Amino acid sequence: MDYTLELVIVPVSDVDRAKAFYTEQAGFDLHVDHRAGDDFRVVQLNPPGSACSIAIGTGISDMTPGSVKGLHLIVADIVAARDELAARGVDVVNLRHLKDGAWAEGPHPERADYNTFAEFRDPDGNLWLLQERGYAG
């Protein structure tokens, strides 16, 4: 039996502001923007290349806006991903790696899989992590 994760709810306070951030700045693809009255709206988006979507909206969750922390976006070149997001106006911070059990600035010297991270937040403060895997240099 396969169990595929295909949708994660991300709580936001302003759906239109979040939709603009995710599509225009983070580069997510918009798949659904559906309303069923004033109390229900779901917007479904995908990070580029991902089979898993996120949903933002009204009436879809009782989570506090900004309470999601640590969703990982896996990228093959974290420096290029950071630069691409920054060029779109996303504040990507803390390009770092683990060295001898402590955080060190910059990408892992050997660009080893799962060892380099960066982070950004959406307008509500939901925290996303970039993590590098498959760097081919």
N, C-alpha and C positions, 0 to 999 in steps of 0.2 A: 504494500500500500504506500503510495507517495502522499506526502503532506506538503503542499507547496504554499509558501507564504506569498500572497498576492496583493494584500492591501493592508496598509498601516494607517490608522487615523492620527492626524496631527492637529491638536486643538489650537484654534486661532480666534482672535477677538474680532477681526475685520476681514471677512472672506475676500472682498475685492482687493484689499491691500495685499493680503497673502497670495492671492492668485497672481497678481502683478509681479510680486517678488519671485515666486517660483517659476513663472513662465519667462519673464523678461530678464531677470537677473541670474537666477540659478539655472536657467535653460531647460527646465522640465517641459515635457510635452503635455498639452491639455487634451484629455480624452472625453471628459463628461463635465457639464455644468448644468445641473438639473434642479429645478425648483418645483416643489409641490406645496404651494401656499406660502404664507409669510413666515412660517415656523420651521420650514424644512428646505434646505439646499445642500446639495453635495457636489463638490468639485473634485474630480479625480485626475491626478497627474502622475507622470512617470519621469524619473530621472533618465537622462539619455542612456540607452543600452540596457536598462533594467527591466526585468519581468515583474517586479513588484511595484505597485502603485502606492501613492499616498492619497488620502482623502482629507479635505478640509471642508468645513461647511457649518451650517446652522441646524441644530436639532439632531446631530449625528453622534454626539458624545457629551458626557458630563465632565470630562477632564478640564482642568484649568488651562486656559491659553498659556503657552510657553512652558508647560510642564514636561514635555518630552525632551529627554536628554540622551544623547549617545547613539542616534541612528547613524549607521556607517554607510558611506558611499565608497566603494572600492574602485580605485583608479590605477591605471598602469603607469602613469607618470604624474606624481603628485605635484611637482613643480609646475608642469604645464597646466594641470587642473587648477591649481591655485592662481596662476597668472590669468587663465581664461575667466575664472569667476571674478577676480579682482577687476579685470577689464570691463566687466558688466556691472561693477559697482558693489559687489559683495565684499564685505570686510572679512577676509580669510586670515586667521591668525594662528600663531603657535606652530609653525612648521618645526616639528621636533621628532626625535627618535630616542629610543632607550639605549643607554650606554652604561654598562656596569651597574645596572639596577636603578639608574637615575635618568631623568630627562636631560637631553642635550639639544641645543638648537640645531636646526637644519635637517636635511634628509640623512638617512642612515648612510654612512660612508660607502658601504657596498650595495646600497639600495636593496637590501634583503627584504623578501616578502614579509608583509605584516608588521614592519618595524618603523615606518614613518607615518606620522599623523599631522593633520592640520584641522582646524575647526572653523565653523561659521554658525551664525544664528539667523533665524528668520526675524521679521519685525516684532514678533511676540516674545522672542527669546528661546524658542525651541532650538536645541543644540544639535548640530550635525557634525560628524567627524568624517574627514577624508582619510582613507587608509590605502597605502600603496601595496600593490601585488602585481607581479609580472613585468617589472621594469626591464626593458630591453636595451636601454641606453642608446 
